[in-house]
Amino acid sequence: MDPAQISAADVFPLGGKRPAFQVLDVRAPIEVDRCGIPGALSLPILSDEERAAVGTCYRTEGQQAAIALGVALTAPHRDARIAAWRDA
């Protein structure tokens, strides 16, 4: 299926039908707790602590430094997290 043709009904069907897709919510747990996506599977890229560190880095050192930190923090877990997403 062409991603441009995915409708809201494909992801969030009415009447108890099974969705055509599993939505993965990759936000940090604190973000999911604040406002989760109904029916989504939570598989975060960053922990709450890592997210806070990236946010602090962004405010104090700027966007490029925060991106570099995010990449460094996710590198040790990247393969395992991608495997978990594929298995979801």
N, C-alpha and C positions, 0 to 999 in steps of 0.2 A: 504494500500500500504506500502510495506517495504521501510523505508527511504533510504536504500542503493540503491534502484532502482529508485529514483527520478532523472529525467534528467533535464537539463537546459531547454529543450523544455516544460516540465511540468510546470515550474515556469515562464518562459518567452517565451510563444508560439509566433510563427510568424503568419502573416496574419490576425491579429485582433481577433484571437481566445481567448476565455476566459481561463485564467490560471487554472490549476487544484488545485492550492494552493494560498492563500493570504500570501505574504511575509510581515512579521512584522519587521520593523527596530526599534530596541530598544535602539539605540545609542542616546546620548544627542542631543538636537536640533542643537547646533553649529556644531556637526559632520555631521549631515544630511545636513545642509546648505552647508557645504564644498564639500560633495560628496554623494548625495542621491542615493538610489537604485531605478531605474525606476519602477513605479507601486507599490512600497512598501508603506505600511501604517505605519506612524511614531507614535509609542507609546513608548516614552522614559522611561527607568528605572530611570535615574537620570536627574535632571534639569541641565542647564549649570553651575549654581552656585555650585550644589552638585558635579558635575564632576570636577570642578576646585578645590574644597576642597579635594576630594579624590586624585587628582594628586599632590597637594601640600603635603598632608600627605605622599604619596608614596615617594616623593623626600626627605622629611625631617625625616620621621620616619620608612620608609621601607614598604615592601609588606604586611606583616601581619597586621600592623596598618591600612594601607589603606583598606584592605579587611574588617577589623572590622568596620571602619568608613562607608564604603559602605553599609554594612549590617544594621548598625544603622540608616543611612539616609533613606534607603528604607523600613524599618520595618513599619513605620506609614502608608505608602501608598500601601504596598504590596498587600493586599486583593483587593483593588479597581483596581489596575493596572492589576492584574491577571484576574479579572472579565472583564475589558475592552478588554484584549487580547482574551478572550473566545468569547466575543460578536462581535469581528472584523470579 
